[in-house]
Structures are given as structure tokens and as C-alpha cells.
Amino acid sequence: MIKTITNTTFTLGIISVLNFVLVTLVFRELGKSGTADMGLIVLGISFIVMISNIIGGSALVYLTSRESNFTLLIITYLWAVLSTIFMGIILYGLELVPIDYIWWIVVIGFLECIFSIHNQLFIGKEDLKSHNFLKLFQKIIQLILFVLVEISLDNFVFSLLISYFIVLSVSFAYTYKRLDSYAVVEPKSLLKKAFRFGFQVQTSNIIQMLNYRLLYFIIEKTMGSVLGLFIVAVQLSEALWIPSKALSIIQYGKVSNEREEKNKSGLSLQFLKLSVIITFILTCILLLLPNSVFVFFFDEEIIGVKPIILSLSIGIMAMAFSQTFAHYFSGKGLYSFLIRGALVGLVTLILFGWLLIDLYEIIGAGIATSLVYLTSSMYLGISFIKETKFTLKDFLIKKSDIVTAINNLKSNS
């Protein structure tokens, strides 16, 4: 298990580095305005995939080992078409993305939907090797094309398009080689089952996506190209979540397989403390970096990013807690807590987002983001305490907790 998780974490880490390189290149060559447009293009594509994942996400992972895989693919392909059309109309009608690129966003969004469906099928078959390879392969192709042809917004879109065409060709071969049958079995019944399961799981993910990225649209409408600076700050900050996510994956697997409730809650608390310590250290390192380091990687336009990162820092720490709470509830199948936690964050964003941006501009956006993460994490934390019967004293970090958590990691190697 630990080998698989390590490979997945390594893949996430490499993809994060490649994304950082892409953002750096765009910021250096195209400035804040180009970075803002790039962020909105990627965000538009992400929203298309999020709707597609109602059926083609966690539901597909769950049903892969239980139902006809070919029927599942047919259902999810058709849903991907509908999702793409629906979100394309929304993005165009509300002008949430650069309109000059709307058709390319729709096409790339559809390609990524299909690519995501294949990858979810691989996860359902416990073939994480193929899943990790294809995700990494796509990002490498995109970066190579982007650098070799020309660093421009048009080529950013072009490199995305070609990279997905290439990896889709490979993923189709991988996917259909693993099918045992091409018979369509009870598609209507399976569609209802997939929607019923996927809607509950994906609802919290969709709301969380709004919590993470709705401010992008608000910033773009009110402050324009300064969004580019905010995107860089968010990219740097969210990179600190990789260790926390990796630990949460291990925790999720342990909680899912553990039968004793006391052990589930105890494991979660141990991993939470380790996650918080690691995230705190990384956050301090990022905040202590001098401006000259940021200027070296980007350019003079990046000056001003540190106060934004500082405004995001409370949110970064809150997410270290939230990841553990969320995976505890996921491991127990208690998705309603995740939905309510995400809604708490969204309500906070609606109530305070515009106000904080109006008062403090881009720093206000960072404070609003931190506030959203904090309130959502607090709800999940309170729910976690009620569910596990822990007290606040139990959250104090002790050396024995960290040693036990590390030993749990080693025991899976």
C-alpha cells in the first residue's frame, strides 16, 4: 500500500512542479494579464469536468468492480457530452472565461472529461500505475509543446489540446484492452444507481470547487489582471498541501479497512497532528523566503505576492486540519458532513467575499479565502469531536502521537 501511495504522491509532486513551471513561464512572458486569462481557461475546463464527475467520478470508481464496465463507459460518455454542453452554455452566457477561447475550452473540457473517466476506471480496477502514468504523461507533453512552439496564450491552449489528444489515444487502448465484455447491461438501472451514488459524493466536491475558485471570477470582474498575482499566490500556497493530501490518502485507506471505531478516530487524530506539523513548517519556510527568490523565478511584477500568501496562510493551516477530518468522514461513508462543511464555507464566501475585496482588494481576497477554509474546517472539526467523543485536550501534539503515526506509515511498507 505504501508503495502505491508513494508513487501517487510522487506523481502529484511532479505534476505540481510542472504546473509551477507553466505558471512561471506564463507570468514571466505574459505578465499578470496572461496569467489571469490562463487561470480562467483552466478553471472553465475544471468546472466542465466537475459536472461530468457526478457520474464519471467516485461513482465510476465504486461501480467498476460491481457492474458492466462497457455499460458504465457508455453512460459516462453520454453524461460527459451533456455536462460539456451545459457548462459551455453557462460559461459563455455569464462570460466567466475569456470569450475568445470559449470553443477551445469546451472542446478541451470534453476531452478531459473522457480522460478523467478512463482514469477513474483505472482507479476502480486498482490500476494506479496506469492512472499515474497517464496524468504525468499528459502534463509532460503539454509543457514540452508549450516551451518548444511558443510561450503564448494561444499556444497554452494548443498544448493542452494536443496533449489530451495524445494521452486519450493511449488511454483508449489501455481501457478497452481491460474490458471483458462489450454487452450493454441494464443501462437505465445503472444510470440511476450511478447518479444516486455520485450526486451525493460529488456535490461536496462541486461546492468546494466554488469555495476554492469562485473568488477568481469576482477578482477578474472587479480588479482585472491582478488576478494573475493572486493565482500565483494560490499555486504556491496549495503546493504545501501535497504532504497533507498524501497522509490523508493513507488515513483514508486505514479508516476504510479498520473495524474498530476507537482505532479509526485514534488513527485520524495521529495523522492530523503529523499533517499539521509538516504543513506549519512548510508554510513558515514559504513566508520566510525573501522577495528576491520570487523575483528570480518570476519577474519584478511578482513583488506584492508575499502579503497575499500571508493572507492565505491561515487557510493553508485550516486545510491541513480539514483534509484529515474529510477523509475520516469519507472513510466511514458519512458524506453528508462533507456537503454541510462545504456549504458552511460557501455561505461564508457569499457573506464576506465581496465585502473583504471591497475593503482590502487583493489582500481581502486572500483573507476571504482563509476565512472560507477556516469556517469549513471548524464545522468538520466540531463534527469530528462530536462523532469521536474527543476533547480539545486530545488535540494537543505529543511526541508519542507523532511516533505512532510514523510507525503506522512504516507498517504499510
Sequence and secondary structure as in RCSB ss.txt:
>XXXX:A:sequence
MIKTITNTTFTLGIISVLNFVLVTLVFRELGKSGTADMGLIVLGISFIVMISNIIGGSALVYLTSRESNFTLLII
TYLWAVLSTIFMGIILYGLELVPIDYIWWIVVIGFLECIFSIHNQLFIGKEDLKSHNFLKLFQKIIQLILFVLVE
ISLDNFVFSLLISYFIVLSVSFAYTYKRLDSYAVVEPKSLLKKAFRFGFQVQTSNIIQMLNYRLLYFIIEKTMGS
VLGLFIVAVQLSEALWIPSKALSIIQYGKVSNEREEKNKSGLSLQFLKLSVIITFILTCILLLLPNSVFVFFFDE
EIIGVKPIILSLSIGIMAMAFSQTFAHYFSGKGLYSFLIRGALVGLVTLILFGWLLIDLYEIIGAGIATSLVYLT
SSMYLGISFIKETKFTLKDFLIKKSDIVTAINNLKSNS
>XXXX:A:secstr
 HHHHHHHHHHHHHHHHHHHHHHHHHHHHHHHHHHHHHHHHHHHHHHHHHHHHHHHSHHHHHHHTTS HHHHHHH
HHHHHHHHHHHHHHHHHHTT S GGGHHHHHHHHHHHHHHHHHHHHHHHTT HHHHHHHHHHHHHHHHHHHHHH 
 SHHHHHHHHHHHHHHHHHHHHHHHHHT S      HHHHHHHHHHHHHHHHHHHHHHHHHHHHHHHHHHHHHGG
GHHHHHHHHHHHHGGGHHHHHHHHHHHHHHHH   HHHHHHHHHHHHHHHHHHHHHHHHHHHHS HHHHHHHS G
GGTTHHHHHHHHHHHHHHHHHHHHHHHHHHHTT HHHHHHHHHHHHHHHHHHHHHHHHHHHHHHHHHHHHHHHHH
HHHHHHHHHHHHHT  GGGGS  HHHHHHHHHHHHTT 
